[in-house]
């Protein structure tokens, strides 16, 4: 079968899930609604399963350096939005002292 796809043969994209934290206690905060704002831009910051977690995702990029640069920008956007609300952003496999059953889905 002959395919006639447009664009580069392969692309790369990166997704990260980030925790929304209280800046004083570093507890998880259910603040995804305020992080998104009234009119959230598509493709920048997205909700995840729990209200204390957000997702950032690059667009499909032609190579790793391009995806990496976009990821750095998205991390800064999430950090700046969080700080404007008196919050912080954390990245780890799981929150070190929060209990998953205490989080709102």
N, C-alpha and C positions, 0 to 999 in steps of 0.2 A: 504494500500500500504506500503510495507516494503522499507525504504530508507537505503542505505548503504554509508553514507557520511563519508569521512575521516577527521581526525583532531578533534579539540574540538567542542563540541556541539554549543557553542556561542563564538563569537569574538566581539571585540569592536574596533572602529576606530574613530579618531577625525580629523575634518577638521576645519581650521580657515582661514578667509579672513583677510588680513592685508593691511594697507594703506602704500604706498611709499611716503615719505615726504621729502621736502627740509629741510636740517638740520638747516638753519637759520630762515626761515619764517614759517616753518611747513606747508606750502602749499602742496597740492597734486602735485606729479610729475609723468608724463607719462614716466616711466622708466622701464617697465617690461622687455623690450628686453635686456637692460644692466644687469638687475638682473638675467635673465636666462643665459646669456653668449652665446658664440658661440656654445657650445655643452652642452646644459642643461642636467643634470642628471635626469632621469625619476623618478617621485614619490617624489621629494623633494620640489621644488618650481615650481608652475605651474601658467600660466596666468589665469586671471579671465576675466569677461566681460569688465571692464575698464582697460586701460593701467596703471592706477595709483594704481591698486590693484593686489595683488598676493594671491595665495592659498598655504597653506601647509597642508599636510595630512599624518597621520600616516599610516602604514601598518595595516592590520587586526591583532590585538593583543589578546593574551589569557586572559588578565585581565586589569583592570584600572591602576594599578601601572606601568605596562609595557607600556601602551599607553601614560600615563603621562610623563614617562621618555623620550619616543621618541618625544613627543610634545615639551618638553623643549629643546631637541637637535635641532629640526627643527626651533624653534623660534630663537635660537642662530645662526644657519646657516643664516637665513634671515637677522638678525640684522648685522652680520659680513659682509655679501655681500653688504648690503646697506651702511654701514659705509665705506667700501673700495671705494665706489663711491661718498662719501660725502653726503650720504642720511641717513635718519632715517626710522624706521618702527613704525607705530602706530596701535593700536587695539581699535576699538570702533564700535558701531552700525552704525554710520555715521560720516563723517568728520564735525567738528563743524562750519566751516565757508565757505567751498567750495560749489559751486553750481553744481549739478549733470549735468546740461546741458552744462557746460564748459569742461567736461571731454571727452577724446577721447575713443571711444569704438573699 
